[in-house]
């Protein structure tokens, strides 16, 4: 049975994600998000939705971007 790389659970319905040339196995989307989602450059939360980006930095929302000194970004609707 496949083993989740985050929690170590053996689960028959585990799934594989291919990202940046690497293979990852997870038993739940929660574990996949924990391992693969980018983190907000301001608050550190996982960016699961659209987020906003300034250069190479990703933020969960425009408010976090402003908190980091970035002006002019707006949240996606």
PyMOL CGO cylinders between C-alpha atoms (Angstrom):
from pymol import cmd
from pymol.cgo import CYLINDER

trace = [
    CYLINDER, 0.00, 0.00, 0.00, 1.28, 3.53, -0.75, 0.3, 1, 1, 1, 1, 1, 1,
    CYLINDER, 1.28, 3.53, -0.75, 2.60, 5.56, 2.18, 0.3, 1, 1, 1, 1, 1, 1,
    CYLINDER, 2.60, 5.56, 2.18, 1.95, 9.29, 2.60, 0.3, 1, 1, 1, 1, 1, 1,
    CYLINDER, 1.95, 9.29, 2.60, 5.22, 11.22, 2.67, 0.3, 1, 1, 1, 1, 1, 1,
    CYLINDER, 5.22, 11.22, 2.67, 3.86, 13.73, 5.20, 0.3, 1, 1, 1, 1, 1, 1,
    CYLINDER, 3.86, 13.73, 5.20, 2.03, 11.66, 7.82, 0.3, 1, 1, 1, 1, 1, 1,
    CYLINDER, 2.03, 11.66, 7.82, 3.27, 8.15, 7.04, 0.3, 1, 1, 1, 1, 1, 1,
    CYLINDER, 3.27, 8.15, 7.04, -0.24, 6.71, 6.76, 0.3, 1, 1, 1, 1, 1, 1,
    CYLINDER, -0.24, 6.71, 6.76, -0.62, 3.56, 4.64, 0.3, 1, 1, 1, 1, 1, 1,
    CYLINDER, -0.62, 3.56, 4.64, -3.71, 4.16, 2.55, 0.3, 1, 1, 1, 1, 1, 1,
    CYLINDER, -3.71, 4.16, 2.55, -5.03, 2.22, -0.43, 0.3, 1, 1, 1, 1, 1, 1,
    CYLINDER, -5.03, 2.22, -0.43, -6.46, 5.40, -1.98, 0.3, 1, 1, 1, 1, 1, 1,
    CYLINDER, -6.46, 5.40, -1.98, -3.26, 7.42, -1.75, 0.3, 1, 1, 1, 1, 1, 1,
    CYLINDER, -3.26, 7.42, -1.75, -2.45, 9.53, -4.81, 0.3, 1, 1, 1, 1, 1, 1,
    CYLINDER, -2.45, 9.53, -4.81, 0.69, 10.69, -6.56, 0.3, 1, 1, 1, 1, 1, 1,
    CYLINDER, 0.69, 10.69, -6.56, 1.54, 14.27, -7.54, 0.3, 1, 1, 1, 1, 1, 1,
    CYLINDER, 1.54, 14.27, -7.54, 4.30, 15.06, -10.02, 0.3, 1, 1, 1, 1, 1, 1,
    CYLINDER, 4.30, 15.06, -10.02, 5.75, 18.53, -9.41, 0.3, 1, 1, 1, 1, 1, 1,
    CYLINDER, 5.75, 18.53, -9.41, 9.00, 20.08, -10.63, 0.3, 1, 1, 1, 1, 1, 1,
    CYLINDER, 9.00, 20.08, -10.63, 10.24, 16.70, -11.84, 0.3, 1, 1, 1, 1, 1, 1,
    CYLINDER, 10.24, 16.70, -11.84, 9.64, 14.96, -8.52, 0.3, 1, 1, 1, 1, 1, 1,
    CYLINDER, 9.64, 14.96, -8.52, 7.05, 12.39, -7.49, 0.3, 1, 1, 1, 1, 1, 1,
    CYLINDER, 7.05, 12.39, -7.49, 5.13, 12.83, -4.22, 0.3, 1, 1, 1, 1, 1, 1,
    CYLINDER, 5.13, 12.83, -4.22, 2.64, 10.44, -2.58, 0.3, 1, 1, 1, 1, 1, 1,
    CYLINDER, 2.64, 10.44, -2.58, -0.09, 11.63, -0.22, 0.3, 1, 1, 1, 1, 1, 1,
    CYLINDER, -0.09, 11.63, -0.22, -3.12, 10.13, 1.50, 0.3, 1, 1, 1, 1, 1, 1,
    CYLINDER, -3.12, 10.13, 1.50, -5.09, 13.39, 1.66, 0.3, 1, 1, 1, 1, 1, 1,
    CYLINDER, -5.09, 13.39, 1.66, -5.20, 16.82, 0.04, 0.3, 1, 1, 1, 1, 1, 1,
    CYLINDER, -5.20, 16.82, 0.04, -4.39, 18.27, 3.45, 0.3, 1, 1, 1, 1, 1, 1,
    CYLINDER, -4.39, 18.27, 3.45, -1.00, 16.54, 3.40, 0.3, 1, 1, 1, 1, 1, 1,
    CYLINDER, -1.00, 16.54, 3.40, -0.36, 17.59, -0.21, 0.3, 1, 1, 1, 1, 1, 1,
    CYLINDER, -0.36, 17.59, -0.21, -1.11, 21.22, 0.66, 0.3, 1, 1, 1, 1, 1, 1,
    CYLINDER, -1.11, 21.22, 0.66, 1.14, 21.04, 3.71, 0.3, 1, 1, 1, 1, 1, 1,
    CYLINDER, 1.14, 21.04, 3.71, 4.03, 19.75, 1.61, 0.3, 1, 1, 1, 1, 1, 1,
    CYLINDER, 4.03, 19.75, 1.61, 3.61, 21.55, -1.72, 0.3, 1, 1, 1, 1, 1, 1,
    CYLINDER, 3.61, 21.55, -1.72, 1.66, 24.81, -1.39, 0.3, 1, 1, 1, 1, 1, 1,
    CYLINDER, 1.66, 24.81, -1.39, 3.73, 27.98, -1.51, 0.3, 1, 1, 1, 1, 1, 1,
    CYLINDER, 3.73, 27.98, -1.51, 3.83, 29.98, 1.74, 0.3, 1, 1, 1, 1, 1, 1,
    CYLINDER, 3.83, 29.98, 1.74, 2.82, 33.61, 2.07, 0.3, 1, 1, 1, 1, 1, 1,
    CYLINDER, 2.82, 33.61, 2.07, 5.94, 35.78, 2.23, 0.3, 1, 1, 1, 1, 1, 1,
    CYLINDER, 5.94, 35.78, 2.23, 4.30, 37.89, 4.96, 0.3, 1, 1, 1, 1, 1, 1,
    CYLINDER, 4.30, 37.89, 4.96, 2.30, 35.64, 7.30, 0.3, 1, 1, 1, 1, 1, 1,
    CYLINDER, 2.30, 35.64, 7.30, 3.59, 32.20, 6.29, 0.3, 1, 1, 1, 1, 1, 1,
    CYLINDER, 3.59, 32.20, 6.29, 0.20, 30.56, 5.69, 0.3, 1, 1, 1, 1, 1, 1,
    CYLINDER, 0.20, 30.56, 5.69, -0.10, 28.12, 2.78, 0.3, 1, 1, 1, 1, 1, 1,
    CYLINDER, -0.10, 28.12, 2.78, -1.42, 29.83, -0.35, 0.3, 1, 1, 1, 1, 1, 1,
    CYLINDER, -1.42, 29.83, -0.35, -4.15, 27.47, -1.52, 0.3, 1, 1, 1, 1, 1, 1,
    CYLINDER, -4.15, 27.47, -1.52, -6.24, 29.93, -3.56, 0.3, 1, 1, 1, 1, 1, 1,
    CYLINDER, -6.24, 29.93, -3.56, -5.15, 32.49, -6.12, 0.3, 1, 1, 1, 1, 1, 1,
    CYLINDER, -5.15, 32.49, -6.12, -3.01, 34.65, -3.87, 0.3, 1, 1, 1, 1, 1, 1,
    CYLINDER, -3.01, 34.65, -3.87, -1.10, 37.63, -5.29, 0.3, 1, 1, 1, 1, 1, 1,
    CYLINDER, -1.10, 37.63, -5.29, 2.45, 37.84, -6.53, 0.3, 1, 1, 1, 1, 1, 1,
    CYLINDER, 2.45, 37.84, -6.53, 5.09, 40.58, -6.65, 0.3, 1, 1, 1, 1, 1, 1,
    CYLINDER, 5.09, 40.58, -6.65, 8.26, 39.50, -8.41, 0.3, 1, 1, 1, 1, 1, 1,
    CYLINDER, 8.26, 39.50, -8.41, 9.18, 36.10, -7.03, 0.3, 1, 1, 1, 1, 1, 1,
    CYLINDER, 9.18, 36.10, -7.03, 7.29, 36.61, -3.76, 0.3, 1, 1, 1, 1, 1, 1,
    CYLINDER, 7.29, 36.61, -3.76, 3.81, 35.14, -3.25, 0.3, 1, 1, 1, 1, 1, 1,
    CYLINDER, 3.81, 35.14, -3.25, 1.31, 36.49, -0.74, 0.3, 1, 1, 1, 1, 1, 1,
    CYLINDER, 1.31, 36.49, -0.74, -1.99, 35.00, 0.42, 0.3, 1, 1, 1, 1, 1, 1,
    CYLINDER, -1.99, 35.00, 0.42, -3.74, 38.35, -0.07, 0.3, 1, 1, 1, 1, 1, 1,
    CYLINDER, -3.74, 38.35, -0.07, -3.17, 42.00, -0.98, 0.3, 1, 1, 1, 1, 1, 1,
    CYLINDER, -3.17, 42.00, -0.98, -3.30, 42.96, 2.73, 0.3, 1, 1, 1, 1, 1, 1,
    CYLINDER, -3.30, 42.96, 2.73, -0.28, 40.75, 3.48, 0.3, 1, 1, 1, 1, 1, 1,
    CYLINDER, -0.28, 40.75, 3.48, 1.53, 42.24, 0.48, 0.3, 1, 1, 1, 1, 1, 1,
    CYLINDER, 1.53, 42.24, 0.48, 0.85, 45.77, 1.81, 0.3, 1, 1, 1, 1, 1, 1,
    CYLINDER, 0.85, 45.77, 1.81, 2.07, 44.67, 5.25, 0.3, 1, 1, 1, 1, 1, 1,
    CYLINDER, 2.07, 44.67, 5.25, 5.32, 43.64, 3.53, 0.3, 1, 1, 1, 1, 1, 1,
    CYLINDER, 5.32, 43.64, 3.53, 5.60, 47.07, 1.87, 0.3, 1, 1, 1, 1, 1, 1,
    CYLINDER, 5.60, 47.07, 1.87, 4.26, 46.13, -1.58, 0.3, 1, 1, 1, 1, 1, 1,
    CYLINDER, 4.26, 46.13, -1.58, 1.76, 48.63, -2.99, 0.3, 1, 1, 1, 1, 1, 1,
    CYLINDER, 1.76, 48.63, -2.99, -0.67, 48.30, -5.88, 0.3, 1, 1, 1, 1, 1, 1,
    CYLINDER, -0.67, 48.30, -5.88, -1.65, 44.64, -5.62, 0.3, 1, 1, 1, 1, 1, 1,
    CYLINDER, -1.65, 44.64, -5.62, -5.34, 43.73, -5.37, 0.3, 1, 1, 1, 1, 1, 1,
    CYLINDER, -5.34, 43.73, -5.37, -7.02, 40.48, -4.44, 0.3, 1, 1, 1, 1, 1, 1,
    CYLINDER, -7.02, 40.48, -4.44, -8.47, 38.32, -7.21, 0.3, 1, 1, 1, 1, 1, 1,
    CYLINDER, -8.47, 38.32, -7.21, -12.26, 38.02, -7.24, 0.3, 1, 1, 1, 1, 1, 1,
]
cmd.load_cgo(trace, "trace")
